[in-house]
Amino acid sequence: MTVSTHGLRLKSGSHALRSSVELLSSMRFSISLLTVICIASVIGTVLKQQEPLTNYVNQFGPFWAQVFGAVNLNTVYSAWWFMLILAFLVLSTSLCIARNTPKILADWNQLKENVREQSLKAFGHRAEQALGEAPETAARRIGQTLVQSGWKVKLQQRDAPGGSGWMVAAKAGAANKLGYIAAHGAIVLVCVGGLLDGDLVVRAQMWLNDKSIYTGGGLIADVPARHRLSERNPTFRANLLVAEGTQSSTAILNQPGGVLLQDLPFSVELKKFIVEYYSTGMPKLFASEIVIHDRETGEKIPHRVEVNHPAHHKGIEIYQSSFDDGGSSVTLKAVPMAVGPQPSSKPFEIQGTIGGSSSLTNGPEKMTLEYTALRVINVENFSGAGNLGGSGADVRKVDLRQSIDARMGAANKTKEQKELRNVGPSLSYKLRDAAGQAREFHNYMLPVKMDSAEFTPALFLLGVRETPAQPFQYLRIPADELGSMEGFLRLRRALADPVQRERAVQRYVRQAIAADRPDLAQQLAASASRALVLFAGPDQPVAGQKPPLAGLQAISDFMEANVPEAERNRAGEVLVRILNGVLFELAQITREQSDLKPLPLDDRTQAWMAQAVLSLSDAHHYPAPMTFELKDFTQVQASVFQVTRTPGKNIVYLGCALLILGIFAMLYVRERRLWIWLAPAGGADAEKGPESSPGSQATMALSTNRQTMEVDREFEMLKTKLLQVPR
């Protein structure tokens, strides 16, 4: 029996109906659908699913983001066309099984003993041998031998020239055809299980029960009933966020454009969240100690949920999916970053909760402070250049050789060993203006020692980026001897004060020029004042110019415009040396006014001043009027569970088992058919005349569904065993 690739062929009906039924039930149509599903699955694997629209816009551009959204490539496995293809695949494969199974079952017990003896000579594997036994005796011996070897045998007596002949028909490996049924049935079961556990049931409830996607915000308890699914929902896959010390009984199903709420027949209370880290800062273990509160019985059932070790209750499985912040409270100190001798606002403290927001005012400007995230552990790599994970790279340093060596060389070359350090907590927040535009900030709580040099100061890292697709750019502020930013902030306020600048210039000139050289003192004072004014920038920023022209870039532009190219290097060195000296005197003045000891003239002070000059130059580019320093926090962790009710899971498991058995049967089980015609020796060949021997003439033939070397060896063995032919 050969399995055909054509479909059901109706004998009545229109030509279009007969063609449609034949195509739908054909094997070629099923294979085509399976190919499309495989291609769609590859797309769903490569392209991240259910990401925010802005992520696709940032990665692929607005045009392709709209294309992906139009054809649901961002939600392939729940797309209507994917579900439709699955449904057609189930229908087509089921029709293929229904069409071929009766033939396979009918062929199961057919040994085809009625084959003509002359037809055996046309087989590829055939042999003839004279036997010393009568046909009946030989047939019964051969049949008994085949039965003992696992063959299914049938004997048939026929009339033959010279007496009665016997046909021995045998069959082995019939499970090969059952492999076809099992493999195709497995496809149907897997697809049915996928449809049951997919969004099809949820969407059916939306259509039939008038449920709609919720796109608003607010408290879960205030969401109307039309956006909620019943506890009796037969299948769902949702996320449940539970903070430590709280409990929740409402899960969230993410849907295109919004969410649906899934009410659970129990509530989950998180007693304790446990997280352990590798030395790289990656989570090694996270687990949740929970208590399940059954609504119906009031029973309290404790569980420990870990990754790959879910909890089970009332047919619902609770998996450990991830973890998040559960509403940690933070205390922030607002540090003014505005340029001017007197800041536009004074430092103040503000308290907030991660996930919440606070309203701020900066004169007529109104802003919203959104508390985004709190990270208690930040493990960074400080090997090599000492950049903070590469995100705060100093653009002034370009090492081409290091960049090339990192990408070329011998295959056995290893990269530099990592130096991992935990730099402490960090805070992420957003400042949103009245127009709704927001910038994201990332500040570390503690100053970070960027390298192992003895006198290099620790740095406060203030990160900022315009969009989530961009990396953070860090303003590096050196910490003073008390481990605070106050020394730098005093210096920056003094730099913006013309009176303070003039005092620093005069103080520098008195120390650099003798009193008997008033002409040199005037020239040096003029140069120092000019450099300091350029470095400080305009007292009132130019309208429409962001950021104002200041810092080292302003001095560089001045040199290019006013100094001949041949003299720029020498003049630049002199001007920078004067600038550093005046800024040092300015720093000493600010310390005297604050009743602090003067800075000592040592390597530590020199390193602090060098970094302070770079930070003063970069501070003009900081886009916010204030920055927020993390002073204190109380961490509250939350666990993210995936709660699922999957009735199709067992069906999929059964389908997978059948698929393994079916493929094994089709690949490793060979169907073989054997025929041996035993004719009386005297009537084997009429031209040779009658034979006096009571023996028989045997003609053997073997057929199989796959021609392999194994078949050749088996046929030789059968000849030796059944026909007594020496190998």
N, C-alpha and C positions, 0 to 999 in steps of 0.2 A: 504494500500500500504506500503510495507516494502522496505527501502532503502538498496540495496545490496552492498556488499563490492567488488564484482568482477567487472572487467572492460568490455569494449566493446568486444564482441565476433564476429569476422568476420566469415562469412560462406564460404569465398573463400580466396585463397592465400596460401602461404607455411605455414608450421607449425611454423617456426621461426617468420614469420611476424605476424601471428595470436597471438602467445604467447607474442610477444613484445608489440603489441597494447593493449592486455588484461592487461598486467602488467602496462603499462604506464597510462592507464585510470582507474586503480583500486584505491579504497580508501586506501588499505593497503600500496600502493606505495607512495601515497601522505603523509600519516602519517609518513612513514619512512623518507621521505625527510624533513618533518617538524621537526622531532626529531633531525636529523643531523644539521639542521639550528639552533635549540635551543642550542645544544652542542657547535657549533662554536661561537654562540653569547656569551655563558658563557665564553669561552676562550678569546674572544675579550674584555670582560668586566674585567676579572681578570688580563690579561696580557696587560700592557700599550702598546698602539698602536702608530706606527710611531715615535718611539724613535730612537736616533742615535744608530748605531751598537755597539759602545763602551759601552753604557749603558747595553745592553743585555749581552755582554761579561763579564762585571764586575759583573753582578748579577747572571748569570747562567753558565758562563764559555764559552770558545770558541766553544766546541763541540755543546752544545745545542743552542748557538747563531746561528751557521750555520744551524742546523736543523730547527729552527724557520724561518730563512730566506729562506730556500729551499722550505718550504711548506706555506710560506707567513702568518705565525701565527702572525707576527708583523704588518700585514696589512690585517686582516681577512676580513673586510667588503668591501675591494676593490680587494680581491684575485680572480683570474680567476675561481677557483673551487667553491667559494662561489656564484659568479654571475651565474655560470652554474647550480648550485643546485637551485637557485632562478628561473632561466628560466624553468627548468624541473618541479619545483613545480607549476609554473603558468600554464604550459601546462597540467600537470597531473590533477590539480584541475579543470581546465577549461573543460577537457574531462569528469571528474566526474559530473560536473554540466550539461554539455550537454547531458550526458546519463540519468540522473535521473530527470531533470526538466520536460521533456514531460510527464513522468509518474506522477509526482507530480501534474502538471497542469491538466492532465486528471482525476486524482483522486479527484481534487478540488470539482467538482460538482457531483461526484458519491455518492449517498446515500445508494447504495446497497439494494434497496427495494425488490429485487428479492430473497432475502434469504428465504430458506424454513422454514416453521414454526416449523418443527421437529428439525432443527438445533439450535433453540433458547434454547432448553433444555440442550444443552452442554456448555452453557456459565457459568462462575463462578458467575456472578451477574444476577440472574433471579428470577422472581416472577410470580405467577398466582393468579388471582382474578376474581370472578364472578361480573359482573356489571349489573345494572338494566336498562341500556340503550341499544338500538339497536346498532349493530356494526357500522353502518354508523354515527349515532349520536355521539357515543363515540369517533370514530376516528376523527371527525371534532372538537369535544371539546378538545381532547388531542392535536391535531395538533395546534389549536389556542393557547392553553396554552404554548406549547413549543416555538412557534414563538414569543410570548410575552416575553419569557425568553431568547431570543437570539439564539435559535436553528434554523437550516435550516431544513425544514420538507418537506416530500413528502408522499402523500397518494396513496395507490394502492388497487384497488378492485380485489378480487379473488373469484373464485368458491370454496365453502367449503361444506362439508356435512351438510345438513339442510338449505342451503341458501348461500347468499353471505357474504364472510368475507373481512375484511379490514386490510391491513398492513400499519402501521405508521412507517416510517423510518426517523430518525433525526440524525443530525450531528452538533457538536460544537467543537471549538478549531482547526479549519483547519489551523490557522496561524502557528501551530507547524511545519508543513511541509515547510511553507515559511521561517521559521527560518533556515532550512537546506540550502536553496538557498542563504539567506542573509549571513549566516556565511561563507559559502564556497566562495561566491562571494567577501566577504570582504577580504579573504586571497589573492585572485587574485588581487584585487585592491591595497592592501598594498604592495604586491610584485612588481606589475607594477610600483607603485609610487616610491618604493625603487630603482628599476632599472633605472627609469628616472632620479632620483636625485642622483644616484651614479656615479661611474667612467665609467660606460658603454658607455655613450654618448661621454665623453672625449676620451676614448680609441678608439671609432669608428672614431672620427675625426683624431686621430693620425694615424690610419691605412689608412683611405680613403684620407686624405688631406696631407699626408706626413709630419706630425708633429712629433717632437722628443723631448725628455727630455733634458733640459739644465743642464750641470754639472759643468760649469765654474764659474767664478766670474766677478767682474767689475761692471760697471754702467748698470742700467736697460735699458737705451736708446741705449746701444751698443749691446744688445742681438739681434741676427738675427731673421727674421720673421718666420723661420721654428720652432722656440720655442715659438711662440705666438699664442694664440687662438683669434678668431675674436670676435668683439663686439656682433655679432649675435649668439654667442654660446648659445644654448637653456637652458643649465643647467650647473652650476658650483658652487663650494663652495671654496672660496679663502680667503687669508688674505691680508690686506692692512695696511701698516705701514705709518703713517703720523706724522711728527714732528711738533711742534708748529711753526706757522708762515709760513708753507710750504703747498703745495698741491701735490696730487698724483692721477694718473689715471690708474695705472697698479697694479693689484693684483697678488699674487703668489699662485699657486696651488702646494702643496707639493706632490711629486711623489716618488716612490721607486727609490733611486739613484740620484735624482735631483729634478728639479722644472719645471713647465710650467708657462708662463706669460699670464695673462688674461687682455686684454685691456677693459676698461670700457667706456661706452658712455658719461661719465661725469668725472669730477675731484672733489676730496674731499679736502677741505682746513680746517685745524685745527686752529681755532682761539684761543681756550684756553682749556687746559686739567685740570680738577678738580678732586682732590683725597682727601678723608677724611679717617682718621684712627681711629680704636678702641684704647683703652688704651693698648692693647696687641701688637700693631704695625701692626695688620692685616688691610687690606683695608676695610673700611666700605662702601664707595661709590666712584666710579670713573665714571665720565661722560665727554663727549666731546661736546664742542660747535663748530659746523662745518658749513661750507657753501658749498653747492653743486653747482658747475659751470656746467651748461648744455652746451655741445658743439654745439648742433644743434640750440638752440634758444638763447644762450648767457645769459640765465636767471640765477640769483644768488638766491639760496633758502637756508635760514638759518634753521638749525635744532639743537636740543639738543639730543644727543644719550646717553642713559643710559642702564645699564644691564636690559634686558627684555623689553626695550622700544626702538625698532629700528626705523630707518628712512627708508622711502620707496621712490623710484624714478625709473620710467620706468621699473617696474617689478623686480627691484633689491632691496633687503633689506640689510641695513647696520646695523650690530649689534656691540655693544661694547663688545669686546672680552677680552682685557687685556691692559696693558700699558707697556712701555719700555722707555729706554733712547733714546732721539732723537739726540744725538751727543753733549753731554755736554762737555764743555772745562774745563780742569783741569790744575793746575800748581803744579808740583811736585818738591820736593827737594831731590836730590840724596844724601844719607848719606852713606859714605864708611863703610863697615863692615869687611874689610880685617884686619888681625892681623899684627901688626908691629908698631914700634915707629913713623914711618911716613907713612900715608896711601898711597896706590898705586894710588889713585885718590882723587881729592879735591872735596868738596861739590859743586854742581852746580844745577841750576834750569832748568827744561825742561817743555815745554807746549805740551799738546796733546789733542786729542778728543776721547771720548769714542767710541769704535768700530774701532779706527785707531791704528797705530803703529809708533814706532820710532826706528831708528838704533843707537846702542851704541857700544863702543869699550872699552875693558878692557885690555890694552896692546895689545898683538897679538890676543886676544880672541874677537870675534865679536858676539854681541847679538842683539836680537830684543825685544823691550819693547812693549807689546800689552796691550792697555787699555781696560779692559774687562767690568767693571761695576762700577757705582757710586751709592751708596745708601745714601740718605740724612738723613733718619730716621732709627735708629737701636734700637728697644726696646728689652731689655734683662731682664732676670729674675735673680735677685741678692739675692734671699732668700737662706737660708741654707748655703751651702758651699761657695756661692758667685761666682760660676763658671759662665763664660760668656756663658749662654745658654748651658752649658755642653760641649761646643766645645773646651774650653781652660783649661780642667781639669788638675790639678797639679798631675802628676803621683807619686810624692813623698808622697802624702797623700792618704791612703787607709783606709776608715772607714767601716769595715765589719759590725758592728752593725747597722749603718745607712742604709747600703745597704740591710740588711736582714729585718729591720723594715719597709722599704719602700714597701716590697713585701709580708709581712706576718702580721698577727694580726687580730683583730676583723673586721667584715664587715663594721661596722659603723665608723671605724677610718678614719679620713680625713688627707690628706697630708698637709704639711706646706704651709701656705699662701704665695702666690707669691708676690715678690717685683719687680715691673716692672719699669724700668727707660730707658729713651732715652739717649743713650751714644753718639749721634751725628753721623756725616757722616763717611763713610768708603769707601775705594777704593779697587777694585780688579784688579789685573793685572797679566800678565804672562811674564816671562823671557824665551825666546827661544834661544837656542844656535845655532851654525852653522850647527849642525847635525839635527836640527829640533825638538830636545827634549825640552820640556817646563815644568816649574814648575809654579804653581799658587800661588799667594800671596794675602793676605787680610789684609790691614792695616787700623787701625782706626785713624782718623784725630786728635782727642783729647785724652789726657790721661784719663784713666778710673779709678775711685775709686771703687775698687772691694768689699770693705766691709765698715761697719760703724765705724770702730775703728778710734779714733781721729788722731793718729799719723801715720797711714798707708799711705804710699805715693801713689799717683795716678800713673798708669802704662800705658805706651805706649804698645799696643798689636800689634805684628807683626806676622801674621799668614802665614803658608806655608803648602802646601801639594803636593805630587808627582802626584796623579791622582785624577780625580773628584769623584771617589768612596770612597776616604779616607776623614776623617774629618780634619779640619785645626788644626795644632799644633802651639801654640802661644809662641813666645819669649816675656817675660814680662820685659820691661825696665822701671826702676823707673824715674819719672820726678823730676827734681831738683826744687829749690825754685822759678825759673823763669818759670816753666811749660814746660821745654824743655828736650831733650835727651843729651844736651851738657855736663852736669856733668858726666853722665855715659860714654860718648864717650871719654872724657878727661882721665878718670880713666882707661879705657880699653887700650888707646894708651900708657899711662904710664906703665901699667902692661907689655906690650910687649917690653919695653925699659930696657935692663939690667942695664944701668946707673941709671935710675930712681928707679928701684927696689932696687939697692944697697943703694941708698940714703935713701929710706924708711926704709930699714932694720936697718941701722945705727941709724937713728932717733928713731926708736922704741926701740932699745937696750939701747940707752942713757936714755930714759925715764923709762925703766923697771928695769934696773940694776944700782946699785950705782957704782960710779967711782972706789971705792976701791976693787971691785970684778972683776978684768979683766978676770979671768978664766971662771966665769959664763957668762960674756958678750960674750966671744968667742963662748961658746957652744950655747948660745941663738941666736947669729948671724948666726951660721952655720945652726941651725934648721930652723930659719926664712927664710934664703936664700933658703934652700932646699925646704921648703913648697911653697915658692913663685914661684920657678922655676917649680915645678911640676904643680902648679895651672895655671901658665901662659902657659905652654906647650912649645914645641920646637920652637926655633927662626925660623928654616926652617922646615916646615912640612915634615914628612917622605913620600917618594914617595909611592903611592898606598895606603896610609892609610887615610881614610876619615870616620869621621873627625879625626884630630890629637888628641892624648891622652893628655888631659888637664882637668882642672877644678877639681871638687870634686871627680870625678871618678878616676882621676890619683892619687890623694892622697889616696883614698880607695885601689887601686891596690898596691900602695907602702906599705901601712900598712899590707896588707895580705901577701906580699912577704917578709917583713923584720922584722915584730914585732910578737912575740909569741901571740897565740890566747888569752891567759889569760890576757895579758896586753894591748890588742888592744883598749878596751873601754876607759881606762884611758889615754893612749897615744893619742888616737884620739881626746879626748876632749881638751888636752893640745895643740895639733897641730892646731886644728881649732881655738882655742882662740888666738894663736900666729898669725895665718893667718889673722884673722879679725883685730887684732891690727895693723899689717903691712899694710894691705889694707887701713885702716883708715888714717894712716900717709901718704900713697901714695896719697890719695884723698886730704889731706891738702896741700901737695906739689903742686899738679896740680892747686889748687885754688890760691896759692901764686904766681905761675908763670903767672896766668891769671889776677892778681891784684884784686882778690876777697877776701872777708872776710873769715876767717877760719870757718869751720863748728862748731857750738856750741855743747858742750857735753850735749845733752838732749835726750829725748825719740824720738823725731822726727828724729834726726840724726841717732840714733841707728836703727830705723825702716828702714830708707833709706839705710843704709849700709847693713843691713841683706838682703834686697831684691837685692841690687847691687851685693852681693857675689853670690847669686843664679843666677842672670842674667849673670854675667861674666862666670860662669860655663857653662850655657846653650848656650851662644853666640857662642861657638866653633862649635856647631851643626848647626848653621844657614848656609844654603847651597849656599847663593848668596854673591858675593863680595860687594854688595851694597843693600840698601833698599831705598824705595821711600816714602817720607813723604808728605801727602796731605797738601799743604799750602793754596790753594785757588781754587775755582771752580765757574762756571756759569752753572747752571742746565738748560738743555733743555729737556723737556718731550715730549714723543711721545705716540700716541694712536694706539693701534692695533685693527683694525676693521675686522670683518668677513663679507664679501660681498657674497651674495648668490642669485642665480636665481633658483628657485625650482618649476618647473611646476608640479611636482608630488606631491607637498604638499597637494593641494586640493583633489587629488585622494586618498591620504592616509587618510585625514580627513574623506572623504566619506566612505572609507573602515572601519575606526574605528567606525563610526556611525552605519554602517550596521552590524559590528561585535557585537556591544552592543545589537542592536535590535535582531539579529539572536540568540545570546546566551540566551537573555531574553525569546524569543519565544520558544526555545527548552527546556529550563529549567522550565519555569513558566506557559507555556500554554500547557494544556493537551488536546489532541484530544480524544473526546468521541463520540461513536456511540450508538444510542438507537433504538431498534426495539420493537414494540408492535403489536402482532397479536390478532385481535379481531374476534372471530368466533361466529356464532349464538349459543345461549345457548343450543338449542335442538340438535345441531350436534357437540357439543364439545367432547362428548364421546359416541360413538355408543353403547357401552355395557350398558350404563345407561338408554337407551331408550329415547324417545322424551320428551322434556320439554315444559310445557305450558307457561312458562314465556317468554316474548318478549325480555329478556335481552341478554347479550353476555358474553362469557368467554375470559378473557384477559390474554395473556402470554407476559411478558416483559423481555427483556435482555439488558444488558449494556456491552460494551467493551471499553477499553481505552488502550493507549500506555504505561502507567505506572500505576502499582498497588500501591496505597497509601491509607492511612486511610481517606484521603479526598474523595476518590472515594466511599468508603463505606458509608460515611455520605451523599454524594450526591445521591447515589442510594436509600437510605432510604427516603430521602426527595422527590425524584421523585415518589416513590411508594405511599407515602401519598398524594401527590399533583395530580397525574395523575390517580391512581387506587383507590383513596379514601380509602387507607388502614391506619388505625390509627397507629401512631408510637408506 
